[in-house]
Amino acid sequence: MGEDATENSSNSDEDSVSKGVDEDMEIESEKSYHSLYNSSESDDDEQVEAFEGEIYEVDEDNPIIELGRKFEDVYHYRRSLEHFAILGEFSITYIKSNQRRVTARCASKDCPWRVHASRLPEEGAFQVKTMQGEHLCSSINKSGNKMATKNWVAERVIEWLRNEGEVAPSELRRRLVEKYHVELPYHRVWRGKEIAMSIIHGCWDNSYSKIMAFKEELVRRNHGTVVKLDTVQQHDGWHFRRIFISIGACSIGFLTGCRPFLGLDGCHLKGKFKGVMLAAT
């Protein structure tokens, strides 16, 4: 009688966790796993014996989720699991998710697929302990798989942006559909591209907070350098407008060794805030 009551209570807790989770919710920080899905209850760990072998290398383009597979940590496991779901054209719901264990199931209520992984205390690695059922659900990629978040987009497009520079979001969207067979809204691809560009070049916004230090460093390291900074005051403080830079060595070289003719050239900036860079030679 006591055992039945305990089992019913456990099943009720798990159902309440599943029902209380919004499957459409997107976790902003991929490394923050102390989320709504946290649970301190025991799970499938006691049902499975420890697996031998070390398999830490993961194919980021085609990760494999299988019984006994090991991952470096919970972050790499969750990232691989979500990409695995996108390649399999299904979505998942997290039942439990924290630094020690992750339990997920197929988002389709009629599908029995479920996977559980936890951390190995002696190694610190994350290992898949149980996998249950086969997928009975149909593909959802054509209707927009919510597992393909802006962070997932950033990971997929970052190499294209590194190698080719500026690539339009519409072109990135076309390539993602062609390679991963997943339809994505334009704004999600655009946001993913912004994240990837920030990883490659740094944050556009933060760079303006360093402009005074940049000015002082130019003057300190280049004798005779002139730097003029023009700002405009707005309701939330001072904002950058334009900057003039004349490197001391270039000015001296022009006056002593060049004919008195000036050539002007302009370059349109294609970053987040646009603008024009003029050069006099």
Wavefront OBJ file of the C-alpha trace (Angstrom):
o trace
v 0.000 0.000 0.000
v 2.820 2.406 0.989
v 4.799 1.563 -2.158
v 1.782 2.203 -4.416
v 1.207 5.568 -2.777
v 4.853 6.533 -3.280
v 4.765 5.482 -6.948
v 1.531 7.391 -7.611
v 2.984 10.477 -5.913
v 6.129 10.274 -8.061
v 4.089 9.927 -11.275
v 1.891 12.826 -10.235
v 4.941 15.031 -9.595
v 6.391 14.213 -13.000
v 3.093 14.923 -14.754
v 2.781 18.243 -12.941
v 6.277 19.218 -14.012
v 5.537 18.299 -17.624
v 2.225 20.153 -17.660
v 3.685 23.219 -15.949
v 6.351 23.755 -18.598
v 5.625 25.978 -21.549
v 6.965 24.020 -24.503
v 7.277 27.203 -26.559
v 9.476 28.900 -23.971
v 13.024 29.680 -25.114
v 15.796 29.708 -22.520
v 17.890 32.800 -23.280
v 21.123 31.503 -21.758
v 22.123 28.103 -23.041
v 24.519 27.628 -20.112
v 21.886 28.358 -17.462
v 20.332 25.021 -16.593
v 18.940 25.905 -13.171
v 15.639 26.639 -14.872
v 11.954 25.854 -14.547
v 12.789 22.233 -15.279
v 14.983 21.659 -12.197
v 14.164 18.743 -9.931
v 16.034 17.093 -7.104
v 14.124 13.827 -7.377
v 15.930 10.647 -8.345
v 15.389 9.460 -11.894
v 16.611 6.666 -14.128
v 20.168 6.608 -12.712
v 19.437 3.768 -10.303
v 18.007 1.595 -13.074
v 21.092 1.517 -15.269
v 24.591 0.225 -14.715
v 27.570 2.471 -15.429
v 28.946 2.297 -18.968
v 32.592 1.810 -19.836
v 34.541 3.708 -22.489
v 35.290 7.330 -23.290
v 33.510 9.009 -26.181
v 33.925 12.754 -25.789
v 34.410 13.858 -29.388
v 31.118 14.996 -30.877
v 30.351 15.734 -34.512
v 28.732 19.156 -34.175
v 27.056 18.867 -37.581
v 25.679 15.389 -36.937
v 25.671 14.535 -33.207
v 24.656 11.044 -32.103
v 22.452 10.463 -29.075
v 22.593 6.809 -28.077
v 22.781 4.648 -24.971
v 26.169 4.995 -23.288
v 27.305 8.023 -25.292
v 29.403 10.474 -23.254
v 29.665 14.252 -23.529
v 32.080 16.721 -22.012
v 29.484 18.438 -19.791
v 25.790 19.299 -19.542
v 26.158 22.271 -21.879
v 27.595 20.162 -24.711
v 25.015 17.442 -24.088
v 22.043 19.789 -24.287
v 23.416 21.520 -27.367
v 23.940 18.151 -29.083
v 20.513 16.877 -27.999
v 18.718 19.898 -29.432
v 20.637 19.712 -32.723
v 19.927 15.964 -32.847
v 16.210 16.757 -32.519
v 16.350 19.293 -35.343
v 18.101 16.815 -37.648
v 15.492 14.212 -36.699
v 12.746 16.757 -37.478
v 11.094 16.584 -34.062
v 10.948 18.767 -30.961
v 11.669 17.904 -27.326
v 10.366 18.984 -23.936
v 12.615 19.032 -20.873
v 11.122 17.237 -17.870
v 14.162 17.796 -15.661
v 17.257 19.837 -16.387
v 20.062 20.867 -14.051
v 23.813 20.512 -13.664
v 23.553 16.848 -12.615
v 20.856 15.357 -14.848
v 18.728 16.036 -17.910
v 15.532 14.170 -18.790
v 13.688 14.974 -22.007
v 10.834 13.525 -24.047
v 9.371 14.094 -27.474
v 7.119 17.153 -27.502
v 4.383 15.122 -29.199
v 2.158 13.725 -26.434
v 1.459 10.530 -28.382
v 5.152 9.748 -28.958
v 6.851 7.470 -26.362
v 10.430 8.625 -27.102
v 12.330 9.666 -23.980
v 15.999 10.085 -23.031
v 17.794 10.544 -19.729
v 21.435 11.508 -19.088
v 23.362 12.398 -15.955
v 26.823 13.379 -14.771
v 29.367 10.705 -13.885
v 30.804 11.698 -10.473
v 34.190 10.097 -11.041
v 34.722 11.662 -14.498
v 32.577 14.781 -14.580
v 31.343 13.802 -18.037
v 27.673 13.549 -19.008
v 26.394 10.154 -20.156
v 23.181 8.927 -21.757
v 21.767 6.368 -19.311
v 18.384 5.427 -20.802
v 16.540 5.807 -24.097
v 12.968 4.626 -24.424
v 10.661 4.119 -27.378
v 10.771 4.933 -31.065
v 9.490 8.110 -32.649
v 5.872 7.883 -33.809
v 5.495 11.587 -34.598
v 5.636 13.311 -37.974
v 8.134 15.969 -39.065
v 7.616 19.466 -37.661
v 10.526 21.208 -39.392
v 8.377 22.498 -42.218
v 6.160 24.330 -39.746
v 9.084 25.840 -37.839
v 10.920 23.747 -35.248
v 11.176 25.775 -32.029
v 14.355 23.896 -31.128
v 16.079 25.946 -33.842
v 16.604 29.009 -31.629
v 18.589 32.135 -32.461
v 21.583 30.617 -30.614
v 21.326 27.478 -32.761
v 21.241 29.677 -35.866
v 24.357 31.532 -34.666
v 26.284 28.267 -34.273
v 25.297 27.100 -37.746
v 26.052 30.334 -39.657
v 29.177 31.593 -37.857
v 31.634 29.812 -40.179
v 29.858 31.151 -43.266
v 30.187 34.671 -41.871
v 33.843 34.171 -40.930
v 34.733 32.936 -44.403
v 32.547 35.217 -46.512
v 32.097 38.342 -44.392
v 28.698 39.898 -45.014
v 25.935 37.430 -45.915
v 22.305 38.578 -46.044
v 19.853 36.930 -43.586
v 17.707 35.822 -46.511
v 20.675 33.941 -47.980
v 21.513 32.400 -44.598
v 17.894 31.323 -44.278
v 18.004 29.663 -47.696
v 21.179 27.757 -46.798
v 19.729 26.558 -43.483
v 16.638 25.223 -45.250
v 18.808 23.486 -47.839
v 21.176 21.892 -45.303
v 18.928 21.152 -42.305
v 15.446 21.101 -43.894
v 14.043 23.474 -41.276
v 11.890 26.496 -42.061
v 12.800 29.532 -39.948
v 11.245 32.989 -39.660
v 13.371 35.801 -41.043
v 13.681 37.652 -37.724
v 15.121 34.560 -35.964
v 17.797 34.169 -38.631
v 18.580 37.898 -38.365
v 18.994 37.658 -34.585
v 21.160 34.573 -34.937
v 23.351 36.411 -37.405
v 23.704 39.326 -34.951
v 24.882 36.916 -32.240
v 27.400 35.329 -34.606
v 28.728 38.721 -35.709
v 29.160 39.732 -32.049
v 31.178 36.566 -31.427
v 33.405 37.282 -34.443
v 33.874 41.048 -34.114
v 32.775 41.838 -30.557
v 29.737 43.805 -29.437
v 29.073 46.904 -31.548
v 27.462 48.817 -28.689
v 30.244 48.155 -26.168
v 32.925 49.391 -28.560
v 31.642 52.969 -28.227
v 32.262 52.929 -24.467
v 35.969 52.340 -25.221
v 36.394 55.225 -27.662
v 37.874 57.632 -25.084
v 40.503 55.062 -24.119
v 41.213 54.542 -27.831
v 41.717 58.297 -28.286
v 44.107 58.569 -25.325
v 46.113 55.541 -26.500
v 46.549 57.013 -30.002
v 47.833 60.303 -28.608
v 50.131 58.599 -26.094
v 51.776 56.211 -28.542
v 52.031 58.516 -31.591
v 53.751 61.831 -30.929
v 52.053 64.729 -32.715
v 48.802 62.833 -33.285
v 45.610 64.876 -33.276
v 42.279 63.259 -32.312
v 39.049 65.256 -32.222
v 35.890 63.623 -30.900
v 32.425 65.004 -31.640
v 29.515 63.904 -29.449
v 25.874 64.883 -29.071
v 23.869 64.961 -25.855
v 20.604 63.031 -25.706
v 18.152 62.193 -22.934
v 20.224 59.202 -21.760
v 23.656 60.834 -21.974
v 26.356 61.622 -24.515
v 26.398 59.772 -27.831
v 29.156 59.403 -30.410
v 28.710 61.416 -33.598
v 32.039 61.426 -35.432
v 35.805 61.348 -34.899
v 38.783 62.938 -36.674
v 42.214 61.265 -36.500
v 45.512 62.589 -37.852
v 48.452 60.304 -37.080
v 51.533 62.382 -36.231
v 53.986 60.358 -38.328
v 51.717 60.559 -41.387
v 51.340 64.330 -41.076
v 55.102 64.883 -40.755
v 55.806 62.585 -43.701
v 53.281 64.404 -45.874
v 54.696 67.855 -45.057
v 58.320 66.852 -45.562
v 58.172 64.460 -48.489
v 54.982 64.935 -50.525
v 53.675 67.464 -52.985
v 50.934 69.735 -51.594
v 48.001 67.837 -53.073
v 45.242 66.120 -51.099
v 43.253 63.115 -52.312
v 39.955 62.219 -50.641
v 38.428 58.766 -50.616
v 35.337 57.443 -48.849
v 34.240 54.023 -47.653
v 30.705 53.131 -46.616
v 30.658 51.160 -43.373
v 28.407 48.096 -43.383
v 28.335 47.407 -39.652
v 25.367 47.672 -37.337
v 25.396 51.488 -37.197
v 26.492 52.172 -40.815
v 28.263 55.492 -41.523
v 31.095 56.660 -43.794
v 34.865 56.677 -43.304
v 36.730 59.427 -45.179
v 40.484 59.276 -45.772
v 42.759 62.087 -46.975
v 46.051 61.141 -48.633
l 1 2 3 4 5 6 7 8 9 10 11 12 13 14 15 16 17 18 19 20 21 22 23 24 25 26 27 28 29 30 31 32 33 34 35 36 37 38 39 40 41 42 43 44 45 46 47 48 49 50 51 52 53 54 55 56 57 58 59 60 61 62 63 64 65 66 67 68 69 70 71 72 73 74 75 76 77 78 79 80 81 82 83 84 85 86 87 88 89 90 91 92 93 94 95 96 97 98 99 100 101 102 103 104 105 106 107 108 109 110 111 112 113 114 115 116 117 118 119 120 121 122 123 124 125 126 127 128 129 130 131 132 133 134 135 136 137 138 139 140 141 142 143 144 145 146 147 148 149 150 151 152 153 154 155 156 157 158 159 160 161 162 163 164 165 166 167 168 169 170 171 172 173 174 175 176 177 178 179 180 181 182 183 184 185 186 187 188 189 190 191 192 193 194 195 196 197 198 199 200 201 202 203 204 205 206 207 208 209 210 211 212 213 214 215 216 217 218 219 220 221 222 223 224 225 226 227 228 229 230 231 232 233 234 235 236 237 238 239 240 241 242 243 244 245 246 247 248 249 250 251 252 253 254 255 256 257 258 259 260 261 262 263 264 265 266 267 268 269 270 271 272 273 274 275 276 277 278 279 280 281
